Every structure is written in C-alpha cells, then in structure tokens.
Amino acid sequence: MTKILGLTGGIGSGKTTISKFFESMGIPVYVADDQGRRLTESKPMLSKIRETFGDAVFDGEKLDRKKLSQMVFADPGKLQQLNGIVHPAVRKHFAKWLTTHQDKPWVIRESAILFESGSYQDCDKIVTVAAPVEKRIERVMRRDGVTREQVLQRIGNQMTDAERAAKSDFVIENTDLQSAEKQAQKILKNLQIDKK
C-alpha cells in the first residue's frame, strides 16, 4: 500500500524547493496548487467560477487570475467559496494520480492548504516547511512581483507556521537550502525511504 507524505507550508516558505528535493530522491510528487490551477481551466470549472464570482474575474472567456486572487484574498468568505469549487476536483484528480503510483512505497502530496482543505486526513505523515515571515515576504515579492501588503494579506489568510507545526510529524526550518536539504534527508531516513 502506497503511503502519502503530506508536505505543506505557508506562502514563500519554500515548499516547492523541498518537494523538488524529494522528487530528486525518486519520490513522486503531486503539487495540489499547480493541479488546481490546471483544473480551473476546464469548461465546467470556469462556468462554476463565473457563476460564483461573476464576469468581473474574467477577461472575455479567459479567467483573470490576478483579479480573482485580489477578490478572494480580500474576503475570507469568497476564498472559502473558491476552495469549495477547486478542492473536490483536486481531491478526485489526486486519487486518480495515486492509482498510477501504486508501485511506490511513498508519494508526496504538496499543498499550501493541506490542513484547511481536509487533505491532511489522507496522509500517513505530514511535513511542514517553515521560514521566518520576513524571509517569506521577500521571496514572494521577488517571485510574484507583488507588494508587501499583498503578501501579508495572503499570509493572513493562511494558518501560522506554529499552527501547522503543531499538527505535523516533522518540521523543516527553511532558512537556507543546505540545512533544509539536510533536514529533509533526516526525514527520509526516519521514514526509511531509500534514495532511488
């Protein structure tokens, strides 16, 4: 039976860097946020989004992700509505993906909102990637070209590192890549996941 290692962390914590490291060790990684983005391109999903949020978040037929994220990150109720549309589809997609990796002892499910979406319940173990808030703000501003206020708004809509850590089996303090990779290696050793 394939086991699921949940990997989570707030925006800018470096989840992606850590999941790439795990992937380089031969462990299949499912990135829920990327898949969610892909799935929202489907016609049924787009019409649900239009129905819920109106034409304001569309540019013609195309979803304007920037407008949508400005809208949902400014209103927790709207964020919940969006998650209610996207998460059931991601859950279904993940279940299908999992069937194609039954030969692997472990797979990783990476999700920024692993706990909030309820996906943590399907995981055998959970890793939280944490980083100092200032470092996270700096990373996201550089990566997404957004303002400090916009990053703080997103951080405010997520659980804190402390809340995530309290519900996790392992925590990776991601202040620099070398030490974060060492911590990730320790976790693999602890779980007896052999490097492929």
Secondary structure in CASP SS format (residue, H / E / C, confidence):
PFRMAT SS
TARGET T0000
AUTHOR 0000-0000-0000
METHOD secondary structure of the structure
MODEL  1
M C 1.00
T C 1.00
K E 1.00
I E 1.00
L E 1.00
G E 1.00
L E 1.00
T E 1.00
G E 1.00
G C 1.00
I C 1.00
G C 1.00
S C 1.00
G C 1.00
K H 1.00
T H 1.00
T H 1.00
I H 1.00
S H 1.00
K H 1.00
F H 1.00
F H 1.00
E H 1.00
S H 1.00
M C 1.00
G C 1.00
I C 1.00
P C 1.00
V E 1.00
Y E 1.00
V E 1.00
A H 1.00
D H 1.00
D H 1.00
Q H 1.00
G H 1.00
R H 1.00
R H 1.00
L H 1.00
T C 1.00
E C 1.00
S C 1.00
K H 1.00
P H 1.00
M H 1.00
L H 1.00
S H 1.00
K H 1.00
I H 1.00
R H 1.00
E H 1.00
T H 1.00
F H 1.00
G C 1.00
D H 1.00
A H 1.00
V H 1.00
F E 1.00
D E 1.00
G C 1.00
E C 1.00
K E 1.00
L E 1.00
D C 1.00
R H 1.00
K H 1.00
K H 1.00
L H 1.00
S H 1.00
Q H 1.00
M H 1.00
V H 1.00
F H 1.00
A C 1.00
D C 1.00
P H 1.00
G H 1.00
K H 1.00
L H 1.00
Q H 1.00
Q H 1.00
L H 1.00
N H 1.00
G H 1.00
I H 1.00
V H 1.00
H H 1.00
P H 1.00
A H 1.00
V H 1.00
R H 1.00
K H 1.00
H H 1.00
F H 1.00
A H 1.00
K H 1.00
W H 1.00
L H 1.00
T H 1.00
T C 1.00
H C 1.00
Q C 1.00
D C 1.00
K C 1.00
P C 1.00
W E 1.00
V E 1.00
I E 1.00
R E 1.00
E E 1.00
S C 1.00
A C 1.00
I C 1.00
L C 1.00
F C 1.00
E C 1.00
S C 1.00
G C 1.00
S H 1.00
Y H 1.00
Q H 1.00
D H 1.00
C C 1.00
D C 1.00
K E 1.00
I E 1.00
V E 1.00
T E 1.00
V E 1.00
A E 1.00
A C 1.00
P C 1.00
V H 1.00
E H 1.00
K H 1.00
R H 1.00
I H 1.00
E H 1.00
R H 1.00
V H 1.00
M H 1.00
R H 1.00
R H 1.00
D H 1.00
G C 1.00
V C 1.00
T C 1.00
R H 1.00
E H 1.00
Q H 1.00
V H 1.00
L H 1.00
Q H 1.00
R H 1.00
I H 1.00
G H 1.00
N C 1.00
Q C 1.00
M C 1.00
T C 1.00
D H 1.00
A H 1.00
E H 1.00
R H 1.00
A H 1.00
A H 1.00
K C 1.00
S C 1.00
D C 1.00
F E 1.00
V E 1.00
I E 1.00
E E 1.00
N C 1.00
T C 1.00
D C 1.00
L H 1.00
Q H 1.00
S H 1.00
A H 1.00
E H 1.00
K H 1.00
Q H 1.00
A H 1.00
Q H 1.00
K H 1.00
I H 1.00
L H 1.00
K H 1.00
N H 1.00
L C 1.00
Q C 1.00
I C 1.00
D C 1.00
K C 1.00
K C 1.00
END
